Structure formats: structure tokens, C-alpha cells
Amino acid sequence: MHQTLRITEIFYSLQGETRTSGLPTVFVRLTGCPLRCQYCDTAYAFNGGELMTLEAILERVAAYSPRYVCVTGGEPLAQPNCLPLLQRLCDAGYGVSLETSGALDIAGVDERVSRVLDLKTPGSAEVGRNRYENIALLTPNDQVKFVICSREDYDWAVSKLIEYRLERRAGEVLFSPSHGQVDVRALADWIVNDNLPVRLQLQLHKIIWNDAPGH
């Protein structure tokens, strides 16, 4: 029996976020998500998609001869066969990252994968879905991301940064302005004024391609 996953799209572009920002990357976008964040820009991945075997996915990825692969969604971990996909991608020698909401258990993810854990702020409308048990599982290979929608979100994120000493658990802590909701200059000033051990993250794909499909 072949293992299958429901896939919304597989495409090659520049990574717009995280520590590999700007590097050519294959994106494997899985279909489905149990969350409904108010700023979601990939609602088209909630439904539909195409059933593909792991072998077919790996073949499609290999056709681009990439160095980096990002498994994203939706929420990739909502599909159990995401775990063997991640393992197979690592076995193939790619640098692999996983973009996850942080609402589902990350314990089963291959340790070679850089897990990008998106801690949901109050402004996301899904703060109650955070699985804080995941934080204890983080390693320097992982990254924590906060999408900041307001000054209140920023203050909340800072409180979590301090409470969990996130900069000591993860390799990167990323503060990203919610597009159109918080001024990037204001967020930059807050970070500098508070001398935070975090990286300001802009979404390159929105700056370059204005969020056009396939980028």
C-alpha cells in the first residue's frame, strides 16, 4: 500500500522567510488546516488538493535539483504521512524545513528537519490552539516565529520570549509584521528599543511578487 498525501501545490521559488530567506527552495504545500488565523494568506490550501504518493512527491521535488525543501500548508502535521515524507526528504540529502502552526505535536518530526514553530499571538484569533509542550522539544536547529498584528501582540510575544527563554531553545526567534496590520518600521523600532534577541522577518515573496500564486 503506497503512502499518500493530499497536496495543494509543489513549486520552486525563493524562500521568503526564516533563516534560509532568499535561497532557492522547493515548496511542498500540503492541503488542510484545523486553524483559521484571521491573517491567513493560504486559505486556498484548506480544501481540494491532489492525492500523491510519497514516491511521486519525491520525484517532482527531485526534478528541480534543489538544495532546500520547505514542507508547508495549511498545517502539514494534520496529515500523518507528513512524517515519513519529511524523513524521506532528509534521506535524499536536502536541507528540509517544516512550517507548522505549533498546535500539533512536533515530537515525531525527524531531528534533521528545521521545525519553524509559529506561536499564535492573540491577534491571530487562534492563540488558544498553542501547544506549549512543543517548546521543550525545540533544538538549535529549530526556529520560533511570531506574526505580530499590534503593539499588544508584540508585548505578548516578548512575554513568551522571556517566559520560555526562547532564544536559548531555538536557533532563531523571528518577529514578522502581519501584512497591512502593523507598521514594519514601528516593529523594527520596538525590537531595537527593547534590545531583543530576535530577528525582524519580512516576507520576501510579498515584496518581490506581491503574493502571486506559485511564489
N, C-alpha and C positions, 0 to 999 in steps of 0.2 A: 504494500500500500504506500503510494507516494505521499509525502507530507506536502500540504498545500497552504498557501496564504492568500488572502484577498488583498490585491494590490491596486492602488489608485493610479500610480504612475512611477516610472523609472526614467530618470533623465540625468544628463551631465551638465554641470554648471559650476560657478564659483561658490564655495561655501560663504554664506553671508554673515555667519555668526560664529561664536565660540573661538577656541584657541587656534583653530585652523582656518580662520576667516581669511578669504581671499585666495585660497588654494583650490584648484580644480578638483571636483568631488562628484561622485555618482550618488544621487539621492534615490533611495528606495522608500516610497511613501505607502505605508500600509493603510488600509481602509478601516474606519470605525473609531469611535472615541466615546467613552462614557461621560466625559465632561462637556460643559458648554460655557467656556470662558467668554466673557462679553466682547473681548477684542479679537476673537479667533479670526485668522485670515486664511484658514484652510477648511472651512465648513464643507467645501465640495468633497472632502475626503470622509465625511461622516457615513455616506452610503454608496452603494454601487460597487465599483471596482471590478477586477477580473481575477478569477481563481488561477493561481500559477503554482507549479511545483517548485520546490527549492532548486532543483536542477535547472529549470527554465529561468528562474531569477538569477542564479549564478552565471548562467550563460549570457544573459542580457547584460549583466554588470561587466563581465569579462570583455565583452565586445568593445567597451570604451577604454580598455587598458588603464584603469585608474590607479592612483596610489591611495586615494582615500574614498571611503564609502560611508555615507550617513544614512542610518535607518531611522525614519521619522514617521509622522502620521498627520492627522489622527493621533491615537495613542497606540504605538506599536505593541506594547506589552499586553494589550487587550486580546491579542491573538497568541495562544500558547506556542504555536510553531515559530514565533519570532525568536525564541531562544535558540533552537537549532540553526536558524538562519544566521544569527549573529556568530555562532560558533564556526559554521562553515565559511563565512566571510573572513574570519580571523585565520582559519586554517589555510585559506587561499593567499594569505600574506598581505592583505590590505590593512591600512590604518582605519579602524572601524569606530564610529561613534554612534550613540543611541540618544535620540531626543525623546525624553519621557516626561510626563506631567508630574511625576512624583506621587501620584495617587495609588499606584500599584507597586507590589513588592519587586525590588530590583535584585534580590538575593541570588536568583538563578542566572543572572546575566554573566556571560563569560568574562573572567577578570581581565582579559586583554582589551575589552571594549571600554572606551571612554564614555561613561554614562553622564549625560548632560541632564541634570535633575532640575526641573522647573518648579521651584517652590511658589505656589499660588498666593498672591497677595490678596488683601480684602477687596481691592478694586477689580480683581478678575471675576468676582462673583462665584468663585469656586474654592475659597480659602478653606472651607470645611472639609475638602477632599484630600488635604495634605496628609501623607503617611510619614510622620516624623520618625518612625522606626528606621526609615531608609537612611537617615543621616549618619547613623552609627556604622553603616556599611560602606560609606564613602572612603576612597583612597586618593592619593595624589594624582592618579590617572583620571579622576573624575572631575566634573565641573558642576557648579550650582548656579542657577540663573534666576533672577528676579525680574519680572516685567513690571515696571513702575508706572502706575496710572495717575499718581497725585503725590503731593507732599506727604499725605497721610500714609500712602503706600511706602514711600521712601523711609519714613520713620519706623514703620512696621518691619521693613526689611533690615534696617540697621539693628533693631532689637533682636531679630533672629540671628543675624551675623554674630552679635555679641553673645547671645544665649548659648549658641551651639559652637562658637569658635570656628566658624565655617572655613575661614582661611587656613586653619591648621588641618582640616579634614580633607578638603578638596584641593586640587591643583589650581583651580581658578574659581573666583566668585565674580559673576557677571551681573551688572546692573544695566538693564535695557529700557529705554523710554518707550512706553506704549505709543504707537504711531498716532499722532494727532491728539493725544490726550495730555502729554506732559512735554514741556519745552526742553529740548535737549541741552540747551545752554544752562538752564536752571539746574537740571540734574547734574551736569558737569560741575557747576559751582558748589552744589551741596556736597558732592563727593570730595572735592578739593578742600573745602572749608572744614569738613569733618575728618580729613586725612584718612580716608577709609582704605583698607587693603583690598580694594575691588577694582575690576576693570570696567570702564564705561564701554558698552557694546552698542554699536549701530548696526542696522540691518542693511548690509551692502546691496543685497538683491533689490531692496526697495529703492535705494538711491540710484542704482545703475539702470534697472529695468522697470521701475515703477510697479513692482509686484506682478509683472506679466506672467501668464502661465508658462510652465516649463523652465522657470528660473528660480 
